[in-house]
Amino acid sequence: MTVFCIGLSHHTANVATREQFAGSATAESIVREAGCPEALLLTTCNRVEVYGVSHKRISTDEIARCLTKTPIRDPHYYAPPFYRYEAEKCVQHLFRVASGLDSMVVGESEILGQAKKAYELARKSGAAGQYLHRLFQRAFRVAKQVRTHTDIARGAVSVGSVAVDLAQRIFGRLSDCKVLVLGAGEMSERTARALISRGVTDLRVTNRSMDRACELARAVGGRAIPFETWETQCREIDIFITSTTSETPLLTTEKLAPLLRDRLDHPLFIIDIAVPRDVDPSVNEMEGVYLYDIDSIRSVAEQSLELRRQQVVAAEAIIAEHVTDFVDSLSRGLNDAARKTEHPLPGENSLRASEL
C-alpha cells in the first residue's frame, strides 16, 4: 500500500482553474470511483487535494476526473495544474500544509481547522481508515508544535486579515466605511473580527441561515441583514466581502448595474474570497467597482511573508524531524507485524516500508 496526495493549489493554478474542481466530489465518491481503499478530500479557497492509500497506482487523471464538474475527454487536460506526492514526500507535504507553511498567507491557522474537518468527514463516512488516521493525527501534532515553538503565526496570518489590509490601503481609515459580509462561516468570522479591530463600526452580516447571521453579528458587534435583501445593500455600502459555498456566482453585472445608478462617484470595493467565486469576474469591468478575488490578495500576502522568513526555517526543521520519525515508526510497526505472520489474511492492508 502506498500513501499519496494529488491536488492543485494557488501555487499551480489560478482561481478560475481551482473552482472547476471544488465542491463536486466527496471522499466516499473518490473511494468508489477511483478504487482507493482510503481517501480524504481537503478543499479550501486555495487548494483541492486528495490524500489516498492504495495498493495500486492511481493516476492523476483518475483523481482529477473524480473532482471535476465538467468532464473533458482530452486525456492530457488535467495534468499541468496538478501535483503529486507519494510516500515520504506526501507525509512532508501534509505536515507543511497543516502547519500553514504551504498556504498563500504563510502561518495562517484556518488550514489546520479545515484539515481537521476534512479528516472527521472522511472518518465518519468510512473513507479514512487506519493509515490516514495515523498520518493525519501526526500532522495535527506537528502543526501544534510548529505554532508552539515558532512565531510563524505572528502578524497578518489569515486570508481575511490580508483582505482587510487591502481594504485599508485603499480607503485609509475604515471607521467611516459601511461594510457588508456575505457568509457566516469561519472565514467570514475571521474577516469580520479583523474589520472590527481596524475600526469598522458599521458592519452588516448576511447569510442564508438568519440564525447563523445573527450569531456572528452578535459575536462581532455588527447587525444581521436578511439574506433576501442583501443585494439592495450594495446601494450604500463601501466594502463588500463575500465568502460562501455557492457553486454559482451570486453577484453579476446584471444584478449590480441597477443598484449602482444612485451611487454617482461613490466606489464599491469588493473582496471575493470564495472558491468557487461568488462574484462574476465581469463585475470588475463596471465603472466605479473594484473587484479583488483570492488570487489578487496574493501580492499582499507575499509581502507579509518576508517578516516571518526566519520562522519558516525553524518550522521546516521541526517538520523534517517528524517526517523521519513517522516513517521510521511506521517501518518498525510493519516489521513487527511481518514477524508475527508470514501469510497475511486475504485483503489485509499492509504498507511496505520502502513505499512509506
Secondary structure, DSSP 8 states (H G I E B T S, - for coil): -EEEEEEEETTT--HHHHTTSSSS--HHHHHHHH--SEEEEEE-SSEEEEEEEESS---HHHHHHHH-SS----TTSSTTT-EEEEHHHHHHHHHHHHTTSSSSSTT-SHHHHHHHHHHHHHHHHT-S-HHHHHHHHHHHHHHHHHHHHS-TT-SS-SHHHHHHHHHHHHHS--TT-EEEEE--SHHHHHHHHHHHHTT--EEEEE-SSHHHHHHHHHHHT-EEE-GGGGGGGGGT-SEEEE----SS-SB-HHHHHHHHTTTTT--EEEEE--SS-SB-GGGGGSTTEEEEETTTTHHHHHHHHGGGHHHHHHHHHHHHHHHHHHHHHHHHHHHHHHHH-SS--TT-----TTT-
